[in-house]
Amino acid sequence: MLTSINPKLPMRNKATTKDFYINQMGFKDFGMADFDGYLMVEKDNIQIHFFEFKDLNPKENYGQVYIRTNDIDALYNTMKEKDVACSPIEDKLWMQREFSILDPDNNLLTFGQSIL
């Protein structure tokens, strides 16, 4: 049976990615070891993994993750308070309230909550 999913996204610089996710997004380090060229972060019940790709061209990166939340407005306000650049929060036709963030490597994180 499937129990969870941990997306793996590319990163050019581990220190930059770690700083963004931990200091701006509120994630924490995950795991007991610090692996060269690999980063794992977690927040609440989700993990995101990153692999080093030094030659990544951010303009050609199409990494995307959709993350569901149960308090989209509080999350959005927290991101804005931390000066994280976010798209405007919107109610979508597909009955989701959403906003998105681009990380330093142009990975798209979309956060959504059901309107129903």
Biopython code that builds the backbone (N, CA, C, O; Angstrom):
import numpy as np
from Bio.PDB.StructureBuilder import StructureBuilder

atoms = [
    (1, "MET", "N", (0.830, -1.186, 0.000)),
    (1, "MET", "CA", (0.000, 0.000, 0.000)),
    (1, "MET", "C", (0.875, 1.250, 0.000)),
    (1, "MET", "O", (1.949, 1.264, 0.601)),
    (2, "LEU", "N", (0.422, 2.271, -0.660)),
    (2, "LEU", "CA", (1.133, 3.542, -0.672)),
    (2, "LEU", "C", (0.882, 4.276, 0.638)),
    (2, "LEU", "O", (-0.240, 4.280, 1.143)),
    (3, "THR", "N", (1.915, 4.893, 1.187)),
    (3, "THR", "CA", (1.754, 5.592, 2.465)),
    (3, "THR", "C", (2.124, 7.059, 2.411)),
    (3, "THR", "O", (1.621, 7.848, 3.211)),
    (4, "SER", "N", (2.997, 7.449, 1.482)),
    (4, "SER", "CA", (3.353, 8.868, 1.367)),
    (4, "SER", "C", (4.099, 9.079, 0.061)),
    (4, "SER", "O", (4.465, 8.126, -0.627)),
    (5, "ILE", "N", (4.313, 10.326, -0.262)),
    (5, "ILE", "CA", (5.093, 10.676, -1.435)),
    (5, "ILE", "C", (6.052, 11.793, -1.039)),
    (5, "ILE", "O", (5.672, 12.729, -0.336)),
    (6, "ASN", "N", (7.284, 11.686, -1.490)),
    (6, "ASN", "CA", (8.302, 12.683, -1.194)),
    (6, "ASN", "C", (8.908, 13.150, -2.513)),
    (6, "ASN", "O", (9.812, 12.502, -3.041)),
    (7, "PRO", "N", (8.427, 14.251, -3.044)),
    (7, "PRO", "CA", (8.952, 14.710, -4.328)),
    (7, "PRO", "C", (10.440, 15.040, -4.236)),
    (7, "PRO", "O", (10.928, 15.494, -3.201)),
    (8, "LYS", "N", (11.147, 14.805, -5.337)),
    (8, "LYS", "CA", (12.566, 15.148, -5.454)),
    (8, "LYS", "C", (12.690, 16.225, -6.525)),
    (8, "LYS", "O", (12.300, 16.023, -7.675)),
    (9, "LEU", "N", (13.235, 17.363, -6.133)),
    (9, "LEU", "CA", (13.366, 18.503, -7.033)),
    (9, "LEU", "C", (14.836, 18.863, -7.206)),
    (9, "LEU", "O", (15.645, 18.602, -6.316)),
    (10, "PRO", "N", (15.190, 19.456, -8.335)),
    (10, "PRO", "CA", (16.582, 19.850, -8.546)),
    (10, "PRO", "C", (16.937, 21.124, -7.786)),
    (10, "PRO", "O", (16.089, 21.986, -7.552)),
    (11, "MET", "N", (18.209, 21.222, -7.409)),
    (11, "MET", "CA", (18.733, 22.437, -6.778)),
    (11, "MET", "C", (20.136, 22.672, -7.328)),
    (11, "MET", "O", (20.879, 21.727, -7.592)),
    (12, "ARG", "N", (20.484, 23.936, -7.496)),
    (12, "ARG", "CA", (21.836, 24.276, -7.946)),
    (12, "ARG", "C", (22.804, 24.388, -6.794)),
    (12, "ARG", "O", (23.968, 24.005, -6.915)),
    (13, "ASN", "N", (22.333, 24.912, -5.675)),
    (13, "ASN", "CA", (23.210, 25.205, -4.543)),
    (13, "ASN", "C", (22.497, 24.797, -3.261)),
    (13, "ASN", "O", (21.460, 25.360, -2.911)),
    (14, "LYS", "N", (23.052, 23.830, -2.577)),
    (14, "LYS", "CA", (22.415, 23.280, -1.376)),
    (14, "LYS", "C", (22.230, 24.338, -0.293)),
    (14, "LYS", "O", (21.174, 24.390, 0.337)),
    (15, "ALA", "N", (23.232, 25.178, -0.066)),
    (15, "ALA", "CA", (23.137, 26.198, 0.985)),
    (15, "ALA", "C", (22.014, 27.188, 0.683)),
    (15, "ALA", "O", (21.272, 27.576, 1.585)),
    (16, "THR", "N", (21.885, 27.595, -0.568)),
    (16, "THR", "CA", (20.826, 28.534, -0.968)),
    (16, "THR", "C", (19.450, 27.905, -0.798)),
    (16, "THR", "O", (18.534, 28.535, -0.270)),
    (17, "THR", "N", (19.307, 26.663, -1.246)),
    (17, "THR", "CA", (18.028, 25.962, -1.135)),
    (17, "THR", "C", (17.664, 25.752, 0.326)),
    (17, "THR", "O", (16.522, 25.976, 0.728)),
    (18, "LYS", "N", (18.628, 25.325, 1.109)),
    (18, "LYS", "CA", (18.395, 25.090, 2.539)),
    (18, "LYS", "C", (17.977, 26.376, 3.239)),
    (18, "LYS", "O", (17.043, 26.367, 4.040)),
    (19, "ASP", "N", (18.646, 27.464, 2.952)),
    (19, "ASP", "CA", (18.308, 28.755, 3.546)),
    (19, "ASP", "C", (16.884, 29.162, 3.190)),
    (19, "ASP", "O", (16.134, 29.603, 4.061)),
    (20, "PHE", "N", (16.503, 29.023, 1.932)),
    (20, "PHE", "CA", (15.164, 29.410, 1.498)),
    (20, "PHE", "C", (14.091, 28.587, 2.212)),
    (20, "PHE", "O", (13.146, 29.142, 2.773)),
    (21, "TYR", "N", (14.239, 27.282, 2.187)),
    (21, "TYR", "CA", (13.194, 26.434, 2.750)),
    (21, "TYR", "C", (13.148, 26.490, 4.274)),
    (21, "TYR", "O", (12.063, 26.432, 4.854)),
    (22, "ILE", "N", (14.281, 26.599, 4.925)),
    (22, "ILE", "CA", (14.284, 26.618, 6.388)),
    (22, "ILE", "C", (14.011, 28.012, 6.937)),
    (22, "ILE", "O", (13.147, 28.171, 7.798)),
    (23, "ASN", "N", (14.715, 29.005, 6.467)),
    (23, "ASN", "CA", (14.594, 30.349, 7.046)),
    (23, "ASN", "C", (13.420, 31.152, 6.511)),
    (23, "ASN", "O", (12.898, 32.015, 7.217)),
    (24, "GLN", "N", (12.994, 30.893, 5.291)),
    (24, "GLN", "CA", (11.869, 31.656, 4.753)),
    (24, "GLN", "C", (10.563, 30.859, 4.781)),
    (24, "GLN", "O", (9.514, 31.397, 5.136)),
    (25, "MET", "N", (10.626, 29.596, 4.411)),
    (25, "MET", "CA", (9.408, 28.797, 4.286)),
    (25, "MET", "C", (9.022, 28.089, 5.581)),
    (25, "MET", "O", (7.900, 27.593, 5.694)),
    (26, "GLY", "N", (9.919, 28.030, 6.556)),
    (26, "GLY", "CA", (9.588, 27.416, 7.840)),
    (26, "GLY", "C", (9.728, 25.907, 7.892)),
    (26, "GLY", "O", (9.192, 25.271, 8.799)),
    (27, "PHE", "N", (10.441, 25.318, 6.934)),
    (27, "PHE", "CA", (10.711, 23.888, 6.969)),
    (27, "PHE", "C", (11.840, 23.625, 7.960)),
    (27, "PHE", "O", (12.479, 24.556, 8.449)),
    (28, "LYS", "N", (12.079, 22.344, 8.250)),
    (28, "LYS", "CA", (13.170, 21.912, 9.123)),
    (28, "LYS", "C", (13.985, 20.861, 8.397)),
    (28, "LYS", "O", (13.485, 20.181, 7.501)),
    (29, "ASP", "N", (15.258, 20.732, 8.795)),
    (29, "ASP", "CA", (16.079, 19.630, 8.278)),
    (29, "ASP", "C", (15.419, 18.310, 8.611)),
    (29, "ASP", "O", (14.805, 18.167, 9.669)),
    (30, "PHE", "N", (15.541, 17.339, 7.713)),
    (30, "PHE", "CA", (15.037, 16.003, 7.970)),
    (30, "PHE", "C", (16.179, 15.018, 7.796)),
    (30, "PHE", "O", (16.977, 15.151, 6.868)),
    (31, "GLY", "N", (16.262, 14.050, 8.662)),
    (31, "GLY", "CA", (17.278, 13.014, 8.553)),
    (31, "GLY", "C", (18.418, 13.242, 9.523)),
    (31, "GLY", "O", (18.619, 14.344, 10.033)),
    (32, "MET", "N", (19.147, 12.188, 9.761)),
    (32, "MET", "CA", (20.248, 12.224, 10.717)),
    (32, "MET", "C", (21.579, 12.579, 10.082)),
    (32, "MET", "O", (22.498, 13.012, 10.778)),
    (33, "ALA", "N", (21.699, 12.403, 8.776)),
    (33, "ALA", "CA", (22.983, 12.627, 8.103)),
    (33, "ALA", "C", (22.869, 13.761, 7.101)),
    (33, "ALA", "O", (21.791, 14.027, 6.568)),
    (34, "ASP", "N", (23.980, 14.421, 6.852)),
    (34, "ASP", "CA", (24.056, 15.479, 5.851)),
    (34, "ASP", "C", (24.749, 14.897, 4.628)),
    (34, "ASP", "O", (25.974, 14.777, 4.602)),
    (35, "PHE", "N", (23.969, 14.537, 3.621)),
    (35, "PHE", "CA", (24.511, 13.907, 2.431)),
    (35, "PHE", "C", (24.984, 14.973, 1.434)),
    (35, "PHE", "O", (24.303, 15.971, 1.200)),
    (36, "ASP", "N", (26.142, 14.742, 0.867)),
    (36, "ASP", "CA", (26.686, 15.641, -0.140)),
    (36, "ASP", "C", (25.761, 15.657, -1.361)),
    (36, "ASP", "O", (25.436, 14.604, -1.911)),
    (37, "GLY", "N", (25.345, 16.837, -1.775)),
    (37, "GLY", "CA", (24.524, 16.962, -2.968)),
    (37, "GLY", "C", (23.075, 16.551, -2.805)),
    (37, "GLY", "O", (22.365, 16.395, -3.798)),
    (38, "TYR", "N", (22.619, 16.373, -1.566)),
    (38, "TYR", "CA", (21.242, 15.950, -1.335)),
    (38, "TYR", "C", (20.718, 16.650, -0.094)),
    (38, "TYR", "O", (21.440, 16.799, 0.892)),
    (39, "LEU", "N", (19.465, 17.078, -0.141)),
    (39, "LEU", "CA", (18.849, 17.796, 0.972)),
    (39, "LEU", "C", (17.445, 17.270, 1.179)),
    (39, "LEU", "O", (16.714, 17.030, 0.218)),
    (40, "MET", "N", (17.067, 17.091, 2.446)),
    (40, "MET", "CA", (15.710, 16.684, 2.792)),
    (40, "MET", "C", (15.175, 17.670, 3.830)),
    (40, "MET", "O", (15.817, 17.928, 4.849)),
    (41, "VAL", "N", (13.993, 18.215, 3.555)),
    (41, "VAL", "CA", (13.356, 19.131, 4.500)),
    (41, "VAL", "C", (11.932, 18.649, 4.748)),
    (41, "VAL", "O", (11.345, 17.946, 3.926)),
    (42, "GLU", "N", (11.385, 19.046, 5.909)),
    (42, "GLU", "CA", (10.007, 18.683, 6.214)),
    (42, "GLU", "C", (9.310, 19.813, 6.940)),
    (42, "GLU", "O", (9.931, 20.632, 7.618)),
    (43, "LYS", "N", (8.006, 19.829, 6.778)),
    (43, "LYS", "CA", (7.140, 20.781, 7.475)),
    (43, "LYS", "C", (5.820, 20.068, 7.696)),
    (43, "LYS", "O", (5.223, 19.534, 6.761)),
    (44, "ASP", "N", (5.374, 20.065, 8.933)),
    (44, "ASP", "CA", (4.145, 19.360, 9.287)),
    (44, "ASP", "C", (4.266, 17.900, 8.843)),
    (44, "ASP", "O", (5.124, 17.177, 9.349)),
    (45, "ASN", "N", (3.432, 17.463, 7.920)),
    (45, "ASN", "CA", (3.439, 16.059, 7.505)),
    (45, "ASN", "C", (3.999, 15.823, 6.112)),
    (45, "ASN", "O", (3.760, 14.770, 5.521)),
    (46, "ILE", "N", (4.743, 16.789, 5.576)),
    (46, "ILE", "CA", (5.291, 16.583, 4.233)),
    (46, "ILE", "C", (6.815, 16.719, 4.242)),
    (46, "ILE", "O", (7.398, 17.411, 5.076)),
    (47, "GLN", "N", (7.426, 16.041, 3.292)),
    (47, "GLN", "CA", (8.857, 16.151, 3.053)),
    (47, "GLN", "C", (9.067, 16.521, 1.592)),
    (47, "GLN", "O", (8.313, 16.103, 0.713)),
    (48, "ILE", "N", (10.098, 17.307, 1.353)),
    (48, "ILE", "CA", (10.558, 17.564, -0.001)),
    (48, "ILE", "C", (12.044, 17.239, -0.015)),
    (48, "ILE", "O", (12.788, 17.653, 0.874)),
    (49, "HIS", "N", (12.470, 16.493, -1.031)),
    (49, "HIS", "CA", (13.873, 16.137, -1.203)),
    (49, "HIS", "C", (14.429, 16.908, -2.397)),
    (49, "HIS", "O", (13.709, 17.218, -3.347)),
    (50, "PHE", "N", (15.714, 17.209, -2.328)),
    (50, "PHE", "CA", (16.386, 17.947, -3.402)),
    (50, "PHE", "C", (17.669, 17.231, -3.768)),
    (50, "PHE", "O", (18.390, 16.740, -2.900)),
    (51, "PHE", "N", (17.947, 17.175, -5.055)),
    (51, "PHE", "CA", (19.202, 16.615, -5.537)),
    (51, "PHE", "C", (19.983, 17.717, -6.249)),
    (51, "PHE", "O", (19.409, 18.581, -6.911)),
    (52, "GLU", "N", (21.295, 17.666, -6.099)),
    (52, "GLU", "CA", (22.146, 18.693, -6.684)),
    (52, "GLU", "C", (22.208, 18.538, -8.203)),
    (52, "GLU", "O", (22.451, 17.450, -8.726)),
    (53, "PHE", "N", (21.985, 19.645, -8.886)),
    (53, "PHE", "CA", (22.068, 19.712, -10.342)),
    (53, "PHE", "C", (22.680, 21.078, -10.654)),
    (53, "PHE", "O", (21.975, 22.032, -10.981)),
    (54, "LYS", "N", (24.001, 21.149, -10.545)),
    (54, "LYS", "CA", (24.713, 22.431, -10.651)),
    (54, "LYS", "C", (24.513, 23.122, -11.995)),
    (54, "LYS", "O", (24.547, 24.350, -12.065)),
    (55, "ASP", "N", (24.306, 22.358, -13.053)),
    (55, "ASP", "CA", (24.146, 22.948, -14.384)),
    (55, "ASP", "C", (22.697, 23.284, -14.718)),
    (55, "ASP", "O", (22.389, 23.617, -15.862)),
    (56, "LEU", "N", (21.822, 23.203, -13.749)),
    (56, "LEU", "CA", (20.407, 23.504, -13.977)),
    (56, "LEU", "C", (20.241, 24.943, -14.454)),
    (56, "LEU", "O", (20.787, 25.874, -13.861)),
    (57, "ASN", "N", (19.495, 25.108, -15.513)),
    (57, "ASN", "CA", (19.109, 26.435, -15.982)),
    (57, "ASN", "C", (17.707, 26.689, -15.435)),
    (57, "ASN", "O", (16.750, 26.067, -15.897)),
    (58, "PRO", "N", (17.563, 27.595, -14.453)),
    (58, "PRO", "CA", (16.243, 27.814, -13.845)),
    (58, "PRO", "C", (15.149, 28.147, -14.853)),
    (58, "PRO", "O", (13.981, 27.836, -14.617)),
    (59, "LYS", "N", (15.507, 28.773, -15.970)),
    (59, "LYS", "CA", (14.507, 29.108, -16.979)),
    (59, "LYS", "C", (13.992, 27.869, -17.702)),
    (59, "LYS", "O", (12.969, 27.923, -18.384)),
    (60, "GLU", "N", (14.710, 26.745, -17.550)),
    (60, "GLU", "CA", (14.300, 25.505, -18.193)),
    (60, "GLU", "C", (13.876, 24.446, -17.175)),
    (60, "GLU", "O", (13.755, 23.269, -17.514)),
    (61, "ASN", "N", (13.653, 24.861, -15.935)),
    (61, "ASN", "CA", (13.242, 23.929, -14.882)),
    (61, "ASN", "C", (11.728, 23.935, -14.767)),
    (61, "ASN", "O", (11.108, 24.984, -14.598)),
    (62, "TYR", "N", (11.151, 22.762, -14.860)),
    (62, "TYR", "CA", (9.703, 22.641, -14.784)),
    (62, "TYR", "C", (9.264, 21.818, -13.573)),
    (62, "TYR", "O", (8.169, 21.256, -13.567)),
    (63, "GLY", "N", (10.131, 21.746, -12.533)),
    (63, "GLY", "CA", (9.778, 21.037, -11.312)),
    (63, "GLY", "C", (8.565, 21.683, -10.668)),
    (63, "GLY", "O", (8.516, 22.901, -10.494)),
    (64, "GLN", "N", (7.585, 20.857, -10.314)),
    (64, "GLN", "CA", (6.353, 21.364, -9.706)),
    (64, "GLN", "C", (5.849, 20.402, -8.645)),
    (64, "GLN", "O", (5.956, 19.184, -8.789)),
    (65, "VAL", "N", (5.302, 20.959, -7.587)),
    (65, "VAL", "CA", (4.683, 20.166, -6.524)),
    (65, "VAL", "C", (3.399, 20.876, -6.110)),
    (65, "VAL", "O", (3.373, 22.096, -5.949)),
    (66, "TYR", "N", (2.323, 20.087, -5.938)),
    (66, "TYR", "CA", (1.065, 20.621, -5.425)),
    (66, "TYR", "C", (0.927, 20.122, -4.000)),
    (66, "TYR", "O", (0.935, 18.915, -3.757)),
    (67, "ILE", "N", (0.800, 21.046, -3.055)),
    (67, "ILE", "CA", (0.747, 20.711, -1.635)),
    (67, "ILE", "C", (-0.601, 21.148, -1.077)),
    (67, "ILE", "O", (-0.963, 22.323, -1.142)),
    (68, "ARG", "N", (-1.330, 20.199, -0.535)),
    (68, "ARG", "CA", (-2.629, 20.516, 0.066)),
    (68, "ARG", "C", (-2.437, 20.962, 1.515)),
    (68, "ARG", "O", (-1.556, 20.476, 2.225)),
    (69, "THR", "N", (-3.275, 21.889, 1.924)),
    (69, "THR", "CA", (-3.232, 22.416, 3.278)),
    (69, "THR", "C", (-4.650, 22.505, 3.834)),
    (69, "THR", "O", (-5.623, 22.476, 3.080)),
    (70, "ASN", "N", (-4.761, 22.612, 5.151)),
    (70, "ASN", "CA", (-6.084, 22.766, 5.743)),
    (70, "ASN", "C", (-6.305, 24.179, 6.282)),
    (70, "ASN", "O", (-7.333, 24.455, 6.901)),
    (71, "ASP", "N", (-5.336, 25.080, 6.046)),
    (71, "ASP", "CA", (-5.496, 26.488, 6.464)),
    (71, "ASP", "C", (-4.709, 27.385, 5.516)),
    (71, "ASP", "O", (-3.689, 27.966, 5.884)),
    (72, "ILE", "N", (-5.205, 27.482, 4.297)),
    (72, "ILE", "CA", (-4.516, 28.199, 3.225)),
    (72, "ILE", "C", (-4.291, 29.669, 3.553)),
    (72, "ILE", "O", (-3.239, 30.220, 3.228)),
    (73, "ASP", "N", (-5.258, 30.306, 4.188)),
    (73, "ASP", "CA", (-5.126, 31.737, 4.477)),
    (73, "ASP", "C", (-4.032, 32.001, 5.509)),
    (73, "ASP", "O", (-3.262, 32.950, 5.362)),
    (74, "ALA", "N", (-3.957, 31.179, 6.543)),
    (74, "ALA", "CA", (-2.897, 31.343, 7.549)),
    (74, "ALA", "C", (-1.529, 31.088, 6.927)),
    (74, "ALA", "O", (-0.574, 31.811, 7.210)),
    (75, "LEU", "N", (-1.428, 30.059, 6.077)),
    (75, "LEU", "CA", (-0.157, 29.767, 5.413)),
    (75, "LEU", "C", (0.260, 30.921, 4.516)),
    (75, "LEU", "O", (1.420, 31.333, 4.522)),
    (76, "TYR", "N", (-0.681, 31.437, 3.751)),
    (76, "TYR", "CA", (-0.393, 32.569, 2.865)),
    (76, "TYR", "C", (0.083, 33.779, 3.678)),
    (76, "TYR", "O", (1.071, 34.419, 3.316)),
    (77, "ASN", "N", (-0.607, 34.087, 4.757)),
    (77, "ASN", "CA", (-0.220, 35.226, 5.596)),
    (77, "ASN", "C", (1.164, 35.036, 6.200)),
    (77, "ASN", "O", (1.935, 35.990, 6.292)),
    (78, "THR", "N", (1.484, 33.817, 6.610)),
    (78, "THR", "CA", (2.819, 33.533, 7.144)),
    (78, "THR", "C", (3.887, 33.760, 6.085)),
    (78, "THR", "O", (4.931, 34.347, 6.370)),
    (79, "MET", "N", (3.633, 33.301, 4.870)),
    (79, "MET", "CA", (4.606, 33.502, 3.782)),
    (79, "MET", "C", (4.793, 34.985, 3.478)),
    (79, "MET", "O", (5.916, 35.444, 3.270)),
    (80, "LYS", "N", (3.713, 35.718, 3.454)),
    (80, "LYS", "CA", (3.808, 37.157, 3.187)),
    (80, "LYS", "C", (4.572, 37.866, 4.312)),
    (80, "LYS", "O", (5.372, 38.761, 4.041)),
    (81, "GLU", "N", (4.333, 37.477, 5.567)),
    (81, "GLU", "CA", (5.047, 38.077, 6.699)),
    (81, "GLU", "C", (6.549, 37.815, 6.622)),
    (81, "GLU", "O", (7.348, 38.628, 7.086)),
    (82, "LYS", "N", (6.930, 36.687, 6.042)),
    (82, "LYS", "CA", (8.346, 36.334, 5.901)),
    (82, "LYS", "C", (8.928, 36.857, 4.588)),
    (82, "LYS", "O", (10.052, 36.510, 4.227)),
    (83, "ASP", "N", (8.173, 37.683, 3.879)),
    (83, "ASP", "CA", (8.600, 38.279, 2.612)),
    (83, "ASP", "C", (8.905, 37.257, 1.526)),
    (83, "ASP", "O", (9.767, 37.482, 0.677)),
    (84, "VAL", "N", (8.194, 36.129, 1.557)),
    (84, "VAL", "CA", (8.308, 35.148, 0.481)),
    (84, "VAL", "C", (7.437, 35.645, -0.664)),
    (84, "VAL", "O", (6.264, 35.960, -0.464)),
    (85, "ALA", "N", (8.008, 35.718, -1.866)),
    (85, "ALA", "CA", (7.252, 36.177, -3.033)),
    (85, "ALA", "C", (6.226, 35.112, -3.414)),
    (85, "ALA", "O", (6.585, 33.992, -3.778)),
    (86, "CYS", "N", (4.967, 35.468, -3.329)),
    (86, "CYS", "CA", (3.861, 34.549, -3.617)),
    (86, "CYS", "C", (2.969, 35.139, -4.697)),
    (86, "CYS", "O", (2.869, 36.358, -4.842)),
    (87, "SER", "N", (2.328, 34.264, -5.447)),
    (87, "SER", "CA", (1.270, 34.736, -6.337)),
    (87, "SER", "C", (0.099, 35.160, -5.460)),
    (87, "SER", "O", (0.034, 34.767, -4.295)),
    (88, "PRO", "N", (-0.820, 35.949, -5.991)),
    (88, "PRO", "CA", (-2.012, 36.282, -5.201)),
    (88, "PRO", "C", (-2.801, 35.012, -4.880)),
    (88, "PRO", "O", (-2.845, 34.080, -5.682)),
    (89, "ILE", "N", (-3.411, 34.985, -3.722)),
    (89, "ILE", "CA", (-4.263, 33.849, -3.358)),
    (89, "ILE", "C", (-5.578, 34.004, -4.111)),
    (89, "ILE", "O", (-6.153, 35.091, -4.162)),
    (90, "GLU", "N", (-6.047, 32.903, -4.695)),
    (90, "GLU", "CA", (-7.241, 32.965, -5.542)),
    (90, "GLU", "C", (-8.113, 31.738, -5.349)),
    (90, "GLU", "O", (-7.624, 30.652, -5.040)),
    (91, "ASP", "N", (-9.405, 31.926, -5.534)),
    (91, "ASP", "CA", (-10.347, 30.821, -5.597)),
    (91, "ASP", "C", (-10.435, 30.397, -7.062)),
    (91, "ASP", "O", (-10.786, 31.198, -7.928)),
    (92, "LYS", "N", (-10.115, 29.136, -7.331)),
    (92, "LYS", "CA", (-10.055, 28.631, -8.698)),
    (92, "LYS", "C", (-11.365, 27.961, -9.096)),
    (92, "LYS", "O", (-12.154, 27.561, -8.240)),
    (93, "LEU", "N", (-11.584, 27.845, -10.393)),
    (93, "LEU", "CA", (-12.798, 27.208, -10.916)),
    (93, "LEU", "C", (-12.901, 25.747, -10.493)),
    (93, "LEU", "O", (-14.002, 25.203, -10.419)),
    (94, "TRP", "N", (-11.766, 25.107, -10.214)),
    (94, "TRP", "CA", (-11.759, 23.691, -9.827)),
    (94, "TRP", "C", (-11.945, 23.517, -8.321)),
    (94, "TRP", "O", (-11.587, 22.487, -7.751)),
    (95, "MET", "N", (-12.516, 24.555, -7.685)),
    (95, "MET", "CA", (-12.921, 24.529, -6.275)),
    (95, "MET", "C", (-11.744, 24.380, -5.311)),
    (95, "MET", "O", (-11.839, 23.698, -4.291)),
    (96, "GLN", "N", (-10.650, 25.023, -5.651)),
    (96, "GLN", "CA", (-9.490, 25.083, -4.769)),
    (96, "GLN", "C", (-9.132, 26.544, -4.551)),
    (96, "GLN", "O", (-9.226, 27.360, -5.468)),
    (97, "ARG", "N", (-8.727, 26.861, -3.347)),
    (97, "ARG", "CA", (-8.165, 28.175, -3.023)),
    (97, "ARG", "C", (-6.661, 27.965, -3.052)),
    (97, "ARG", "O", (-6.152, 27.100, -2.339)),
    (98, "GLU", "N", (-5.928, 28.743, -3.866)),
    (98, "GLU", "CA", (-4.526, 28.456, -4.137)),
    (98, "GLU", "C", (-3.650, 29.703, -4.174)),
    (98, "GLU", "O", (-4.111, 30.818, -4.417)),
    (99, "PHE", "N", (-2.366, 29.463, -3.921)),
    (99, "PHE", "CA", (-1.310, 30.420, -4.241)),
    (99, "PHE", "C", (-0.058, 29.626, -4.559)),
    (99, "PHE", "O", (0.044, 28.448, -4.215)),
    (100, "SER", "N", (0.893, 30.272, -5.216)),
    (100, "SER", "CA", (2.112, 29.582, -5.634)),
    (100, "SER", "C", (3.357, 30.373, -5.268)),
    (100, "SER", "O", (3.317, 31.586, -5.063)),
    (101, "ILE", "N", (4.466, 29.644, -5.195)),
    (101, "ILE", "CA", (5.780, 30.194, -4.884)),
    (101, "ILE", "C", (6.789, 29.569, -5.846)),
    (101, "ILE", "O", (6.702, 28.380, -6.154)),
    (102, "LEU", "N", (7.729, 30.357, -6.312)),
    (102, "LEU", "CA", (8.869, 29.836, -7.054)),
    (102, "LEU", "C", (10.076, 29.863, -6.129)),
    (102, "LEU", "O", (10.391, 30.899, -5.543)),
    (103, "ASP", "N", (10.754, 28.724, -5.996)),
    (103, "ASP", "CA", (11.941, 28.699, -5.144)),
    (103, "ASP", "C", (13.153, 29.227, -5.928)),
    (103, "ASP", "O", (13.004, 29.576, -7.099)),
    (104, "PRO", "N", (14.333, 29.296, -5.327)),
    (104, "PRO", "CA", (15.499, 29.875, -6.009)),
    (104, "PRO", "C", (15.885, 29.179, -7.311)),
    (104, "PRO", "O", (16.586, 29.766, -8.135)),
    (105, "ASP", "N", (15.443, 27.944, -7.512)),
    (105, "ASP", "CA", (15.769, 27.210, -8.739)),
    (105, "ASP", "C", (14.598, 27.111, -9.699)),
    (105, "ASP", "O", (14.636, 26.345, -10.663)),
    (106, "ASN", "N", (13.564, 27.882, -9.435)),
    (106, "ASN", "CA", (12.376, 27.960, -10.278)),
    (106, "ASN", "C", (11.475, 26.737, -10.154)),
    (106, "ASN", "O", (10.663, 26.480, -11.043)),
    (107, "ASN", "N", (11.606, 25.976, -9.062)),
    (107, "ASN", "CA", (10.641, 24.918, -8.768)),
    (107, "ASN", "C", (9.353, 25.601, -8.311)),
    (107, "ASN", "O", (9.381, 26.499, -7.470)),
    (108, "LEU", "N", (8.237, 25.171, -8.866)),
    (108, "LEU", "CA", (6.943, 25.761, -8.545)),
    (108, "LEU", "C", (6.261, 24.963, -7.446)),
    (108, "LEU", "O", (6.006, 23.769, -7.604)),
    (109, "LEU", "N", (5.965, 25.624, -6.331)),
    (109, "LEU", "CA", (5.201, 25.019, -5.254)),
    (109, "LEU", "C", (3.839, 25.699, -5.237)),
    (109, "LEU", "O", (3.743, 26.906, -5.016)),
    (110, "THR", "N", (2.793, 24.924, -5.470)),
    (110, "THR", "CA", (1.429, 25.449, -5.398)),
    (110, "THR", "C", (0.777, 24.861, -4.158)),
    (110, "THR", "O", (0.816, 23.652, -3.932)),
    (111, "PHE", "N", (0.184, 25.723, -3.365)),
    (111, "PHE", "CA", (-0.507, 25.328, -2.139)),
    (111, "PHE", "C", (-2.000, 25.478, -2.380)),
    (111, "PHE", "O", (-2.447, 26.492, -2.917)),
    (112, "GLY", "N", (-2.774, 24.471, -1.984)),
    (112, "GLY", "CA", (-4.204, 24.528, -2.233)),
    (112, "GLY", "C", (-5.037, 23.940, -1.122)),
    (112, "GLY", "O", (-4.609, 23.041, -0.398)),
    (113, "GLN", "N", (-6.239, 24.471, -1.006)),
    (113, "GLN", "CA", (-7.220, 23.974, -0.043)),
    (113, "GLN", "C", (-8.561, 23.916, -0.740)),
    (113, "GLN", "O", (-8.927, 24.832, -1.476)),
    (114, "SER", "N", (-9.296, 22.834, -0.510)),
    (114, "SER", "CA", (-10.614, 22.679, -1.093)),
    (114, "SER", "C", (-11.549, 23.760, -0.575)),
    (114, "SER", "O", (-11.547, 24.083, 0.612)),
    (115, "ILE", "N", (-12.340, 24.308, -1.469)),
    (115, "ILE", "CA", (-13.314, 25.336, -1.093)),
    (115, "ILE", "C", (-14.578, 24.682, -0.560)),
    (115, "ILE", "O", (-15.338, 25.315, 0.174)),
    (116, "LEU", "N", (-14.811, 23.454, -0.908)),
    (116, "LEU", "CA", (-16.033, 22.744, -0.493)),
    (116, "LEU", "C", (-16.098, 22.527, 0.993)),
    (116, "LEU", "O", (-17.062, 21.946, 1.491)),
]
sb = StructureBuilder()
sb.init_structure("model")
sb.init_model(0)
sb.init_chain("A")
sb.init_seg("    ")
for serial, (resi, resn, name, xyz) in enumerate(atoms, 1):
    if name == "N":
        sb.init_residue(resn, " ", resi, " ")
    sb.init_atom(name, np.array(xyz, "f"), 0.0, 1.0, " ", f" {name:<3s}", serial, name[0])
structure = sb.get_structure()
